[in-house]
Amino acid sequence: MKKYFIVFSVLLLAFSICMTVMTITSCAVSQKVKDKTGTQLWGENCGRCHNAPGPGEFSATNWDIIGRHMRVRTNITATEEKKIIEYLKNTGN
């Protein structure tokens, strides 16, 4: 029984270390994303799965709806969504 407890403790410690490293790394990536413009984020994200529509193809209201929909589907952050939508609204129409 004591042997299983030791093995479990070691595995739990290893898991905790891995989660800490992943958290620190993901924060570093977020800093890089934070500095990107809406144009960069649009180019990197919106053409991965389909032909990305141009900024003038939809109205500002439609871009808000599309942005929310694509945020859910692509798992981008609220900040990324906001930057992309601002780019599309300001560049289009």
N, CA, C and O atoms as a CHARMM CRD file, in Angstrom:
* protein
*
  372
    1    1 MET  N      0.83200  -1.19400   0.00000 PROA 1      0.00000
    2    1 MET  CA     0.00000   0.00000   0.00000 PROA 1      0.00000
    3    1 MET  C      0.87200   1.25200   0.00000 PROA 1      0.00000
    4    1 MET  O      0.59400   2.21600  -0.71300 PROA 1      0.00000
    5    2 LYS  N      1.93000   1.22500   0.80900 PROA 2      0.00000
    6    2 LYS  CA     2.81800   2.37100   0.89500 PROA 2      0.00000
    7    2 LYS  C      3.50200   2.61800  -0.45200 PROA 2      0.00000
    8    2 LYS  O      3.73300   3.76400  -0.83700 PROA 2      0.00000
    9    3 LYS  N      3.82200   1.53900  -1.16100 PROA 3      0.00000
   10    3 LYS  CA     4.46600   1.63400  -2.47800 PROA 3      0.00000
   11    3 LYS  C      3.54900   2.37800  -3.45800 PROA 3      0.00000
   12    3 LYS  O      4.02200   3.23500  -4.20400 PROA 3      0.00000
   13    4 TYR  N      2.26300   2.07100  -3.46800 PROA 4      0.00000
   14    4 TYR  CA     1.30700   2.73000  -4.35800 PROA 4      0.00000
   15    4 TYR  C      1.15800   4.21700  -4.01900 PROA 4      0.00000
   16    4 TYR  O      1.00600   5.05700  -4.90600 PROA 4      0.00000
   17    5 PHE  N      1.20500   4.51600  -2.74600 PROA 5      0.00000
   18    5 PHE  CA     1.11200   5.90400  -2.31300 PROA 5      0.00000
   19    5 PHE  C      2.30500   6.70600  -2.82300 PROA 5      0.00000
   20    5 PHE  O      2.14500   7.84100  -3.27200 PROA 5      0.00000
   21    6 ILE  N      3.48300   6.13100  -2.75600 PROA 6      0.00000
   22    6 ILE  CA     4.69600   6.80700  -3.24300 PROA 6      0.00000
   23    6 ILE  C      4.62500   7.01100  -4.75100 PROA 6      0.00000
   24    6 ILE  O      4.94400   8.09400  -5.24200 PROA 6      0.00000
   25    7 VAL  N      4.21500   5.99400  -5.48500 PROA 7      0.00000
   26    7 VAL  CA     4.09100   6.09400  -6.94100 PROA 7      0.00000
   27    7 VAL  C      3.05800   7.17300  -7.29700 PROA 7      0.00000
   28    7 VAL  O      3.30200   8.00500  -8.17100 PROA 7      0.00000
   29    8 PHE  N      1.92200   7.15200  -6.62500 PROA 8      0.00000
   30    8 PHE  CA     0.88300   8.14300  -6.87200 PROA 8      0.00000
   31    8 PHE  C      1.39700   9.55600  -6.57700 PROA 8      0.00000
   32    8 PHE  O      1.12400  10.48300  -7.33900 PROA 8      0.00000
   33    9 SER  N      2.12400   9.72000  -5.49700 PROA 9      0.00000
   34    9 SER  CA     2.66900  11.03200  -5.11900 PROA 9      0.00000
   35    9 SER  C      3.65300  11.54800  -6.16500 PROA 9      0.00000
   36    9 SER  O      3.63700  12.73100  -6.50600 PROA 9      0.00000
   37   10 VAL  N      4.50200  10.66800  -6.66900 PROA 10     0.00000
   38   10 VAL  CA     5.46900  11.06100  -7.69500 PROA 10     0.00000
   39   10 VAL  C      4.75300  11.46400  -8.97800 PROA 10     0.00000
   40   10 VAL  O      5.10600  12.46400  -9.60200 PROA 10     0.00000
   41   11 LEU  N      3.76000  10.69600  -9.36700 PROA 11     0.00000
   42   11 LEU  CA     2.99100  11.03000 -10.56900 PROA 11     0.00000
   43   11 LEU  C      2.25100  12.36000 -10.41500 PROA 11     0.00000
   44   11 LEU  O      2.20100  13.16100 -11.34900 PROA 11     0.00000
   45   12 LEU  N      1.69100  12.58300  -9.26100 PROA 12     0.00000
   46   12 LEU  CA     0.99100  13.83700  -8.98700 PROA 12     0.00000
   47   12 LEU  C      1.95000  15.02600  -9.04300 PROA 12     0.00000
   48   12 LEU  O      1.60900  16.08000  -9.58100 PROA 12     0.00000
   49   13 LEU  N      3.13300  14.85600  -8.49500 PROA 13     0.00000
   50   13 LEU  CA     4.14400  15.90600  -8.54200 PROA 13     0.00000
   51   13 LEU  C      4.56600  16.19100  -9.98000 PROA 13     0.00000
   52   13 LEU  O      4.68400  17.35300 -10.37100 PROA 13     0.00000
   53   14 ALA  N      4.79600  15.14200 -10.77000 PROA 14     0.00000
   54   14 ALA  CA     5.18400  15.31100 -12.17100 PROA 14     0.00000
   55   14 ALA  C      4.08400  16.03300 -12.94700 PROA 14     0.00000
   56   14 ALA  O      4.36400  16.91500 -13.75900 PROA 14     0.00000
   57   15 PHE  N      2.84700  15.65800 -12.69400 PROA 15     0.00000
   58   15 PHE  CA     1.72100  16.31700 -13.35700 PROA 15     0.00000
   59   15 PHE  C      1.66000  17.79200 -12.97700 PROA 15     0.00000
   60   15 PHE  O      1.43700  18.64400 -13.83700 PROA 15     0.00000
   61   16 SER  N      1.85300  18.09700 -11.71700 PROA 16     0.00000
   62   16 SER  CA     1.81900  19.48900 -11.25400 PROA 16     0.00000
   63   16 SER  C      2.91700  20.31800 -11.91200 PROA 16     0.00000
   64   16 SER  O      2.69200  21.46500 -12.29600 PROA 16     0.00000
   65   17 ILE  N      4.09500  19.73600 -12.03800 PROA 17     0.00000
   66   17 ILE  CA     5.20200  20.44700 -12.68900 PROA 17     0.00000
   67   17 ILE  C      4.87300  20.70700 -14.15800 PROA 17     0.00000
   68   17 ILE  O      5.09600  21.80700 -14.66300 PROA 17     0.00000
   69   18 CYS  N      4.34500  19.69900 -14.83900 PROA 18     0.00000
   70   18 CYS  CA     3.97500  19.86900 -16.25500 PROA 18     0.00000
   71   18 CYS  C      2.92500  20.96400 -16.42400 PROA 18     0.00000
   72   18 CYS  O      3.03100  21.78200 -17.33700 PROA 18     0.00000
   73   19 MET  N      1.92500  20.99000 -15.56600 PROA 19     0.00000
   74   19 MET  CA     0.87400  22.00300 -15.66800 PROA 19     0.00000
   75   19 MET  C      1.44100  23.39600 -15.41000 PROA 19     0.00000
   76   19 MET  O      1.02700  24.35900 -16.05600 PROA 19     0.00000
   77   20 THR  N      2.36900  23.51500 -14.48700 PROA 20     0.00000
   78   20 THR  CA     2.99800  24.80700 -14.21000 PROA 20     0.00000
   79   20 THR  C      3.78000  25.29400 -15.41400 PROA 20     0.00000
   80   20 THR  O      3.67900  26.46100 -15.79300 PROA 20     0.00000
   81   21 VAL  N      4.55900  24.40700 -16.01900 PROA 21     0.00000
   82   21 VAL  CA     5.34400  24.77100 -17.20200 PROA 21     0.00000
   83   21 VAL  C      4.42400  25.17000 -18.34500 PROA 21     0.00000
   84   21 VAL  O      4.69600  26.14800 -19.04000 PROA 21     0.00000
   85   22 MET  N      3.33900  24.42900 -18.55000 PROA 22     0.00000
   86   22 MET  CA     2.40000  24.76200 -19.62700 PROA 22     0.00000
   87   22 MET  C      1.74500  26.11600 -19.38600 PROA 22     0.00000
   88   22 MET  O      1.54200  26.87800 -20.33100 PROA 22     0.00000
   89   23 THR  N      1.41500  26.42300 -18.15400 PROA 23     0.00000
   90   23 THR  CA     0.79800  27.70700 -17.82700 PROA 23     0.00000
   91   23 THR  C      1.75700  28.84900 -18.09800 PROA 23     0.00000
   92   23 THR  O      1.37000  29.86300 -18.67900 PROA 23     0.00000
   93   24 ILE  N      2.98900  28.69400 -17.68800 PROA 24     0.00000
   94   24 ILE  CA     3.99200  29.74000 -17.91200 PROA 24     0.00000
   95   24 ILE  C      4.23300  29.93700 -19.39900 PROA 24     0.00000
   96   24 ILE  O      4.33300  31.07000 -19.86900 PROA 24     0.00000
   97   25 THR  N      4.32500  28.84500 -20.14000 PROA 25     0.00000
   98   25 THR  CA     4.55500  28.92300 -21.58500 PROA 25     0.00000
   99   25 THR  C      3.37800  29.57400 -22.29100 PROA 25     0.00000
  100   25 THR  O      3.58000  30.40200 -23.17900 PROA 25     0.00000
  101   26 SER  N      2.15800  29.22200 -21.91900 PROA 26     0.00000
  102   26 SER  CA     1.00300  29.80400 -22.59000 PROA 26     0.00000
  103   26 SER  C      0.90300  31.29400 -22.31000 PROA 26     0.00000
  104   26 SER  O      0.43100  32.04500 -23.16300 PROA 26     0.00000
  105   27 CYS  N      1.33500  31.74100 -21.14000 PROA 27     0.00000
  106   27 CYS  CA     1.33300  33.16800 -20.83900 PROA 27     0.00000
  107   27 CYS  C      2.33400  33.89400 -21.72800 PROA 27     0.00000
  108   27 CYS  O      2.07600  35.01600 -22.16300 PROA 27     0.00000
  109   28 ALA  N      3.45800  33.27300 -21.99900 PROA 28     0.00000
  110   28 ALA  CA     4.46300  33.88600 -22.87000 PROA 28     0.00000
  111   28 ALA  C      3.92000  34.02200 -24.28100 PROA 28     0.00000
  112   28 ALA  O      4.16000  35.03400 -24.93900 PROA 28     0.00000
  113   29 VAL  N      3.20100  33.03200 -24.75300 PROA 29     0.00000
  114   29 VAL  CA     2.60900  33.10100 -26.08400 PROA 29     0.00000
  115   29 VAL  C      1.56200  34.20700 -26.12700 PROA 29     0.00000
  116   29 VAL  O      1.47300  34.93700 -27.11400 PROA 29     0.00000
  117   30 SER  N      0.76700  34.34000 -25.06500 PROA 30     0.00000
  118   30 SER  CA    -0.25800  35.36900 -25.01300 PROA 30     0.00000
  119   30 SER  C      0.34700  36.76000 -25.15400 PROA 30     0.00000
  120   30 SER  O     -0.25800  37.63400 -25.77500 PROA 30     0.00000
  121   31 GLN  N      1.51300  36.97300 -24.59600 PROA 31     0.00000
  122   31 GLN  CA     2.17800  38.25700 -24.73700 PROA 31     0.00000
  123   31 GLN  C      2.46100  38.54600 -26.20300 PROA 31     0.00000
  124   31 GLN  O      2.28500  39.68000 -26.64900 PROA 31     0.00000
  125   32 LYS  N      2.89300  37.55200 -26.95900 PROA 32     0.00000
  126   32 LYS  CA     3.17600  37.74200 -28.37500 PROA 32     0.00000
  127   32 LYS  C      1.89100  38.08500 -29.12800 PROA 32     0.00000
  128   32 LYS  O      1.88300  38.97300 -29.98100 PROA 32     0.00000
  129   33 VAL  N      0.81500  37.38400 -28.81200 PROA 33     0.00000
  130   33 VAL  CA    -0.46700  37.63200 -29.46800 PROA 33     0.00000
  131   33 VAL  C     -0.96700  39.02700 -29.12100 PROA 33     0.00000
  132   33 VAL  O     -1.56400  39.70400 -29.95800 PROA 33     0.00000
  133   34 LYS  N     -0.72400  39.45400 -27.89400 PROA 34     0.00000
  134   34 LYS  CA    -1.17700  40.76600 -27.43100 PROA 34     0.00000
  135   34 LYS  C     -0.63000  41.88700 -28.30900 PROA 34     0.00000
  136   34 LYS  O     -1.29700  42.90300 -28.50800 PROA 34     0.00000
  137   35 ASP  N      0.57200  41.70900 -28.82900 PROA 35     0.00000
  138   35 ASP  CA     1.21600  42.74200 -29.63000 PROA 35     0.00000
  139   35 ASP  C      0.83100  42.70600 -31.10500 PROA 35     0.00000
  140   35 ASP  O      1.22500  43.59700 -31.85700 PROA 35     0.00000
  141   36 LYS  N      0.07600  41.70500 -31.53800 PROA 36     0.00000
  142   36 LYS  CA    -0.28700  41.58500 -32.94100 PROA 36     0.00000
  143   36 LYS  C     -1.46800  42.49000 -33.27800 PROA 36     0.00000
  144   36 LYS  O     -2.32300  42.77000 -32.43700 PROA 36     0.00000
  145   37 THR  N     -1.48900  42.93300 -34.51800 PROA 37     0.00000
  146   37 THR  CA    -2.58700  43.77000 -34.99600 PROA 37     0.00000
  147   37 THR  C     -3.73600  42.89500 -35.47600 PROA 37     0.00000
  148   37 THR  O     -3.58400  41.68600 -35.65700 PROA 37     0.00000
  149   38 GLY  N     -4.88500  43.52500 -35.67900 PROA 38     0.00000
  150   38 GLY  CA    -6.03400  42.80900 -36.22000 PROA 38     0.00000
  151   38 GLY  C     -5.74700  42.24600 -37.59600 PROA 38     0.00000
  152   38 GLY  O     -6.22700  41.16600 -37.94000 PROA 38     0.00000
  153   39 THR  N     -4.96300  42.97000 -38.39000 PROA 39     0.00000
  154   39 THR  CA    -4.59700  42.50900 -39.71900 PROA 39     0.00000
  155   39 THR  C     -3.79100  41.22000 -39.63200 PROA 39     0.00000
  156   39 THR  O     -4.05100  40.26900 -40.36900 PROA 39     0.00000
  157   40 GLN  N     -2.81700  41.19000 -38.73600 PROA 40     0.00000
  158   40 GLN  CA    -1.99900  39.98400 -38.56300 PROA 40     0.00000
  159   40 GLN  C     -2.84400  38.80900 -38.07600 PROA 40     0.00000
  160   40 GLN  O     -2.73000  37.70000 -38.59700 PROA 40     0.00000
  161   41 LEU  N     -3.68400  39.05300 -37.08600 PROA 41     0.00000
  162   41 LEU  CA    -4.51700  37.98400 -36.54000 PROA 41     0.00000
  163   41 LEU  C     -5.49800  37.46400 -37.59000 PROA 41     0.00000
  164   41 LEU  O     -5.73100  36.25800 -37.67400 PROA 41     0.00000
  165   42 TRP  N     -6.06800  38.35500 -38.38500 PROA 42     0.00000
  166   42 TRP  CA    -6.98000  37.95100 -39.44600 PROA 42     0.00000
  167   42 TRP  C     -6.25100  37.06100 -40.44700 PROA 42     0.00000
  168   42 TRP  O     -6.76400  36.01600 -40.84400 PROA 42     0.00000
  169   43 GLY  N     -5.06300  37.47600 -40.84900 PROA 43     0.00000
  170   43 GLY  CA    -4.29500  36.70100 -41.80800 PROA 43     0.00000
  171   43 GLY  C     -3.87900  35.33400 -41.28100 PROA 43     0.00000
  172   43 GLY  O     -3.83400  34.36200 -42.03400 PROA 43     0.00000
  173   44 GLU  N     -3.57600  35.26000 -39.99200 PROA 44     0.00000
  174   44 GLU  CA    -3.11200  34.00800 -39.40300 PROA 44     0.00000
  175   44 GLU  C     -4.26000  33.05400 -39.06200 PROA 44     0.00000
  176   44 GLU  O     -4.07200  31.83700 -39.06700 PROA 44     0.00000
  177   45 ASN  N     -5.42800  33.58700 -38.77100 PROA 45     0.00000
  178   45 ASN  CA    -6.51300  32.73600 -38.27800 PROA 45     0.00000
  179   45 ASN  C     -7.64400  32.49000 -39.27100 PROA 45     0.00000
  180   45 ASN  O     -8.18200  31.38400 -39.32800 PROA 45     0.00000
  181   46 CYS  N     -8.00700  33.49000 -40.04100 PROA 46     0.00000
  182   46 CYS  CA    -9.25600  33.40200 -40.79900 PROA 46     0.00000
  183   46 CYS  C     -9.13700  32.63000 -42.10700 PROA 46     0.00000
  184   46 CYS  O    -10.15700  32.30700 -42.71600 PROA 46     0.00000
  185   47 GLY  N     -7.94600  32.33200 -42.54600 PROA 47     0.00000
  186   47 GLY  CA    -7.79800  31.57900 -43.77800 PROA 47     0.00000
  187   47 GLY  C     -7.34300  30.15200 -43.56800 PROA 47     0.00000
  188   47 GLY  O     -7.06400  29.43800 -44.53100 PROA 47     0.00000
  189   48 ARG  N     -7.26700  29.73300 -42.33100 PROA 48     0.00000
  190   48 ARG  CA    -6.80500  28.36800 -42.05700 PROA 48     0.00000
  191   48 ARG  C     -7.78100  27.30900 -42.53200 PROA 48     0.00000
  192   48 ARG  O     -7.36700  26.27700 -43.05900 PROA 48     0.00000
  193   49 CYS  N     -9.06300  27.54900 -42.35600 PROA 49     0.00000
  194   49 CYS  CA   -10.05800  26.51300 -42.65000 PROA 49     0.00000
  195   49 CYS  C    -10.89000  26.80000 -43.89400 PROA 49     0.00000
  196   49 CYS  O    -11.54100  25.89800 -44.42100 PROA 49     0.00000
  197   50 HSD  N    -10.87800  28.02900 -44.36400 PROA 50     0.00000
  198   50 HSD  CA   -11.69900  28.39600 -45.51900 PROA 50     0.00000
  199   50 HSD  C    -11.10700  29.63700 -46.16700 PROA 50     0.00000
  200   50 HSD  O    -10.17800  30.24200 -45.63300 PROA 50     0.00000
  201   51 ASN  N    -11.64400  30.01100 -47.30900 PROA 51     0.00000
  202   51 ASN  CA   -11.22500  31.26900 -47.92600 PROA 51     0.00000
  203   51 ASN  C    -11.80400  32.40200 -47.09600 PROA 51     0.00000
  204   51 ASN  O    -13.02100  32.53300 -46.97200 PROA 51     0.00000
  205   52 ALA  N    -10.94400  33.20100 -46.54100 PROA 52     0.00000
  206   52 ALA  CA   -11.39100  34.28700 -45.67200 PROA 52     0.00000
  207   52 ALA  C    -12.07000  35.37200 -46.50400 PROA 52     0.00000
  208   52 ALA  O    -11.52600  35.79900 -47.52300 PROA 52     0.00000
  209   53 PRO  N    -13.24700  35.81900 -46.08400 PROA 53     0.00000
  210   53 PRO  CA   -13.91000  36.90600 -46.79900 PROA 53     0.00000
  211   53 PRO  C    -13.14900  38.21300 -46.60200 PROA 53     0.00000
  212   53 PRO  O    -12.50300  38.42300 -45.57600 PROA 53     0.00000
  213   54 GLY  N    -13.23600  39.06700 -47.58300 PROA 54     0.00000
  214   54 GLY  CA   -12.59400  40.36700 -47.49100 PROA 54     0.00000
  215   54 GLY  C    -13.35100  41.29600 -46.56800 PROA 54     0.00000
  216   54 GLY  O    -14.52600  41.06900 -46.28300 PROA 54     0.00000
  217   55 PRO  N    -12.68600  42.34800 -46.09500 PROA 55     0.00000
  218   55 PRO  CA   -13.31300  43.27400 -45.15100 PROA 55     0.00000
  219   55 PRO  C    -14.60000  43.91600 -45.66500 PROA 55     0.00000
  220   55 PRO  O    -15.48700  44.20800 -44.86200 PROA 55     0.00000
  221   56 GLY  N    -14.73500  44.14500 -46.96000 PROA 56     0.00000
  222   56 GLY  CA   -15.91400  44.81700 -47.48600 PROA 56     0.00000
  223   56 GLY  C    -17.08400  43.90400 -47.80300 PROA 56     0.00000
  224   56 GLY  O    -18.10600  44.37400 -48.30300 PROA 56     0.00000
  225   57 GLU  N    -16.96500  42.63500 -47.53200 PROA 57     0.00000
  226   57 GLU  CA   -18.01200  41.68700 -47.90700 PROA 57     0.00000
  227   57 GLU  C    -19.21900  41.66000 -46.97200 PROA 57     0.00000
  228   57 GLU  O    -20.28200  41.16400 -47.34600 PROA 57     0.00000
  229   58 PHE  N    -19.05900  42.19300 -45.75200 PROA 58     0.00000
  230   58 PHE  CA   -20.15500  42.18700 -44.78900 PROA 58     0.00000
  231   58 PHE  C    -20.25000  43.54200 -44.09900 PROA 58     0.00000
  232   58 PHE  O    -19.28900  44.31100 -44.07500 PROA 58     0.00000
  233   59 SER  N    -21.43800  43.82400 -43.53400 PROA 59     0.00000
  234   59 SER  CA   -21.63000  45.06700 -42.78700 PROA 59     0.00000
  235   59 SER  C    -20.99500  44.95400 -41.40800 PROA 59     0.00000
  236   59 SER  O    -20.60500  43.86800 -40.97800 PROA 59     0.00000
  237   60 ALA  N    -20.89800  46.08600 -40.72100 PROA 60     0.00000
  238   60 ALA  CA   -20.31900  46.10200 -39.37600 PROA 60     0.00000
  239   60 ALA  C    -21.10400  45.20200 -38.42500 PROA 60     0.00000
  240   60 ALA  O    -20.51200  44.49600 -37.60900 PROA 60     0.00000
  241   61 THR  N    -22.41900  45.22400 -38.52400 PROA 61     0.00000
  242   61 THR  CA   -23.25400  44.37400 -37.67300 PROA 61     0.00000
  243   61 THR  C    -23.00000  42.90400 -37.95300 PROA 61     0.00000
  244   61 THR  O    -22.89400  42.09200 -37.03400 PROA 61     0.00000
  245   62 ASN  N    -22.90200  42.56800 -39.24900 PROA 62     0.00000
  246   62 ASN  CA   -22.63600  41.17700 -39.60100 PROA 62     0.00000
  247   62 ASN  C    -21.27000  40.72500 -39.09600 PROA 62     0.00000
  248   62 ASN  O    -21.11800  39.58200 -38.66400 PROA 62     0.00000
  249   63 TRP  N    -20.27200  41.61300 -39.14800 PROA 63     0.00000
  250   63 TRP  CA   -18.94000  41.23700 -38.66400 PROA 63     0.00000
  251   63 TRP  C    -18.98000  40.92000 -37.17500 PROA 63     0.00000
  252   63 TRP  O    -18.27900  40.01600 -36.72000 PROA 63     0.00000
  253   64 ASP  N    -19.79300  41.65100 -36.40800 PROA 64     0.00000
  254   64 ASP  CA   -19.92200  41.34200 -34.97800 PROA 64     0.00000
  255   64 ASP  C    -20.45500  39.92700 -34.77400 PROA 64     0.00000
  256   64 ASP  O    -19.94200  39.17500 -33.94500 PROA 64     0.00000
  257   65 ILE  N    -21.47600  39.57600 -35.52700 PROA 65     0.00000
  258   65 ILE  CA   -22.07700  38.24000 -35.41700 PROA 65     0.00000
  259   65 ILE  C    -21.09100  37.16900 -35.87800 PROA 65     0.00000
  260   65 ILE  O    -20.91700  36.14900 -35.21200 PROA 65     0.00000
  261   66 ILE  N    -20.45700  37.40500 -37.00500 PROA 66     0.00000
  262   66 ILE  CA   -19.48500  36.44700 -37.53500 PROA 66     0.00000
  263   66 ILE  C    -18.31200  36.28400 -36.56600 PROA 66     0.00000
  264   66 ILE  O    -17.82900  35.17300 -36.34600 PROA 66     0.00000
  265   67 GLY  N    -17.86500  37.38800 -35.99800 PROA 67     0.00000
  266   67 GLY  CA   -16.75200  37.33300 -35.04900 PROA 67     0.00000
  267   67 GLY  C    -17.06900  36.45600 -33.85000 PROA 67     0.00000
  268   67 GLY  O    -16.24800  35.63300 -33.44700 PROA 67     0.00000
  269   68 ARG  N    -18.25100  36.62600 -33.28000 PROA 68     0.00000
  270   68 ARG  CA   -18.63800  35.82100 -32.12600 PROA 68     0.00000
  271   68 ARG  C    -18.73600  34.34400 -32.51700 PROA 68     0.00000
  272   68 ARG  O    -18.27800  33.46700 -31.78400 PROA 68     0.00000
  273   69 HSD  N    -19.32600  34.08600 -33.66100 PROA 69     0.00000
  274   69 HSD  CA   -19.46900  32.70800 -34.13700 PROA 69     0.00000
  275   69 HSD  C    -18.10000  32.05900 -34.33900 PROA 69     0.00000
  276   69 HSD  O    -17.87700  30.92900 -33.90500 PROA 69     0.00000
  277   70 MET  N    -17.19900  32.76100 -34.98500 PROA 70     0.00000
  278   70 MET  CA   -15.88800  32.19600 -35.27100 PROA 70     0.00000
  279   70 MET  C    -15.02000  32.09900 -34.01000 PROA 70     0.00000
  280   70 MET  O    -14.15100  31.23300 -33.90800 PROA 70     0.00000
  281   71 ARG  N    -15.26400  32.97900 -33.07500 PROA 71     0.00000
  282   71 ARG  CA   -14.52600  32.89000 -31.80700 PROA 71     0.00000
  283   71 ARG  C    -14.82800  31.56600 -31.11900 PROA 71     0.00000
  284   71 ARG  O    -13.92300  30.90400 -30.61300 PROA 71     0.00000
  285   72 VAL  N    -16.08300  31.18700 -31.10200 PROA 72     0.00000
  286   72 VAL  CA   -16.49000  29.93000 -30.48400 PROA 72     0.00000
  287   72 VAL  C    -15.90700  28.74200 -31.25300 PROA 72     0.00000
  288   72 VAL  O    -15.43200  27.77800 -30.65300 PROA 72     0.00000
  289   73 ARG  N    -15.94600  28.82200 -32.57300 PROA 73     0.00000
  290   73 ARG  CA   -15.47900  27.70100 -33.40200 PROA 73     0.00000
  291   73 ARG  C    -13.95700  27.54100 -33.39700 PROA 73     0.00000
  292   73 ARG  O    -13.45000  26.42200 -33.47100 PROA 73     0.00000
  293   74 THR  N    -13.22700  28.65900 -33.30900 PROA 74     0.00000
  294   74 THR  CA   -11.77300  28.59000 -33.45400 PROA 74     0.00000
  295   74 THR  C    -11.01700  28.72700 -32.14500 PROA 74     0.00000
  296   74 THR  O     -9.79900  28.55900 -32.10800 PROA 74     0.00000
  297   75 ASN  N    -11.72800  29.02900 -31.07800 PROA 75     0.00000
  298   75 ASN  CA   -11.11000  29.15500 -29.76500 PROA 75     0.00000
  299   75 ASN  C    -10.09000  30.29800 -29.69500 PROA 75     0.00000
  300   75 ASN  O     -9.05600  30.16800 -29.04000 PROA 75     0.00000
  301   76 ILE  N    -10.38100  31.41200 -30.36600 PROA 76     0.00000
  302   76 ILE  CA    -9.53600  32.59300 -30.21300 PROA 76     0.00000
  303   76 ILE  C    -10.02100  33.35700 -28.98300 PROA 76     0.00000
  304   76 ILE  O    -11.14000  33.15000 -28.51400 PROA 76     0.00000
  305   77 THR  N     -9.18600  34.22300 -28.47700 PROA 77     0.00000
  306   77 THR  CA    -9.54200  34.97300 -27.27100 PROA 77     0.00000
  307   77 THR  C    -10.45800  36.14200 -27.62500 PROA 77     0.00000
  308   77 THR  O    -10.60900  36.49600 -28.79400 PROA 77     0.00000
  309   78 ALA  N    -11.05700  36.72600 -26.61300 PROA 78     0.00000
  310   78 ALA  CA   -11.91800  37.89500 -26.81500 PROA 78     0.00000
  311   78 ALA  C    -11.10500  39.05700 -27.38200 PROA 78     0.00000
  312   78 ALA  O    -11.59900  39.81000 -28.22100 PROA 78     0.00000
  313   79 THR  N     -9.87000  39.20300 -26.93100 PROA 79     0.00000
  314   79 THR  CA    -9.00500  40.27000 -27.43900 PROA 79     0.00000
  315   79 THR  C     -8.71000  40.06900 -28.91100 PROA 79     0.00000
  316   79 THR  O     -8.75000  41.02200 -29.69000 PROA 79     0.00000
  317   80 GLU  N     -8.41300  38.83600 -29.30200 PROA 80     0.00000
  318   80 GLU  CA    -8.14400  38.55100 -30.70900 PROA 80     0.00000
  319   80 GLU  C     -9.38100  38.83000 -31.55600 PROA 80     0.00000
  320   80 GLU  O     -9.29100  39.43200 -32.62600 PROA 80     0.00000
  321   81 GLU  N    -10.53800  38.38500 -31.06300 PROA 81     0.00000
  322   81 GLU  CA   -11.78700  38.63100 -31.78900 PROA 81     0.00000
  323   81 GLU  C    -11.99700  40.13300 -31.98300 PROA 81     0.00000
  324   81 GLU  O    -12.32300  40.57900 -33.08300 PROA 81     0.00000
  325   82 LYS  N    -11.81500  40.89800 -30.93200 PROA 82     0.00000
  326   82 LYS  CA   -12.03500  42.34400 -30.99200 PROA 82     0.00000
  327   82 LYS  C    -11.10300  42.99500 -32.01600 PROA 82     0.00000
  328   82 LYS  O    -11.53300  43.83000 -32.81200 PROA 82     0.00000
  329   83 LYS  N     -9.82600  42.60900 -31.99100 PROA 83     0.00000
  330   83 LYS  CA    -8.86600  43.19000 -32.93200 PROA 83     0.00000
  331   83 LYS  C     -9.21500  42.84200 -34.37400 PROA 83     0.00000
  332   83 LYS  O     -9.14200  43.69700 -35.25600 PROA 83     0.00000
  333   84 ILE  N     -9.59400  41.58800 -34.61500 PROA 84     0.00000
  334   84 ILE  CA    -9.94500  41.16200 -35.97500 PROA 84     0.00000
  335   84 ILE  C    -11.17900  41.90600 -36.45500 PROA 84     0.00000
  336   84 ILE  O    -11.20400  42.40000 -37.58200 PROA 84     0.00000
  337   85 ILE  N    -12.20800  41.99200 -35.61100 PROA 85     0.00000
  338   85 ILE  CA   -13.46100  42.66200 -36.00100 PROA 85     0.00000
  339   85 ILE  C    -13.21700  44.15100 -36.23400 PROA 85     0.00000
  340   85 ILE  O    -13.76100  44.71800 -37.18200 PROA 85     0.00000
  341   86 GLU  N    -12.41900  44.79100 -35.39600 PROA 86     0.00000
  342   86 GLU  CA   -12.09800  46.21000 -35.61400 PROA 86     0.00000
  343   86 GLU  C    -11.40300  46.40600 -36.96100 PROA 86     0.00000
  344   86 GLU  O    -11.71400  47.34500 -37.69400 PROA 86     0.00000
  345   87 TYR  N    -10.46600  45.52200 -37.28000 PROA 87     0.00000
  346   87 TYR  CA    -9.78000  45.59600 -38.56800 PROA 87     0.00000
  347   87 TYR  C    -10.78600  45.46900 -39.70700 PROA 87     0.00000
  348   87 TYR  O    -10.76400  46.26700 -40.64500 PROA 87     0.00000
  349   88 LEU  N    -11.66700  44.47200 -39.63400 PROA 88     0.00000
  350   88 LEU  CA   -12.62400  44.23600 -40.71300 PROA 88     0.00000
  351   88 LEU  C    -13.61400  45.38900 -40.86300 PROA 88     0.00000
  352   88 LEU  O    -13.96600  45.76000 -41.98300 PROA 88     0.00000
  353   89 LYS  N    -14.06400  45.95400 -39.74900 PROA 89     0.00000
  354   89 LYS  CA   -15.00200  47.07500 -39.80200 PROA 89     0.00000
  355   89 LYS  C    -14.33600  48.34000 -40.35500 PROA 89     0.00000
  356   89 LYS  O    -14.93200  49.06000 -41.15700 PROA 89     0.00000
  357   90 ASN  N    -13.11800  48.60200 -39.93200 PROA 90     0.00000
  358   90 ASN  CA   -12.42100  49.82700 -40.35300 PROA 90     0.00000
  359   90 ASN  C    -11.90200  49.75600 -41.77600 PROA 90     0.00000
  360   90 ASN  O    -11.76400  50.78800 -42.43300 PROA 90     0.00000
  361   91 THR  N    -11.61600  48.57200 -42.25900 PROA 91     0.00000
  362   91 THR  CA   -11.06400  48.41000 -43.59900 PROA 91     0.00000
  363   91 THR  C    -12.16200  48.30300 -44.64000 PROA 91     0.00000
  364   91 THR  O    -12.00000  48.77400 -45.76600 PROA 91     0.00000
  365   92 GLY  N    -13.27500  47.69000 -44.27500 PROA 92     0.00000
  366   92 GLY  CA   -14.38400  47.49700 -45.20600 PROA 92     0.00000
  367   92 GLY  C    -15.20800  48.75600 -45.37800 PROA 92     0.00000
  368   92 GLY  O    -14.91100  49.80300 -44.80300 PROA 92     0.00000
  369   93 ASN  N    -16.24800  48.62800 -46.18000 PROA 93     0.00000
  370   93 ASN  CA   -17.24100  49.67900 -46.45800 PROA 93     0.00000
  371   93 ASN  C    -16.63400  51.03400 -46.42500 PROA 93     0.00000
  372   93 ASN  O    -17.32900  52.02700 -46.63800 PROA 93     0.00000
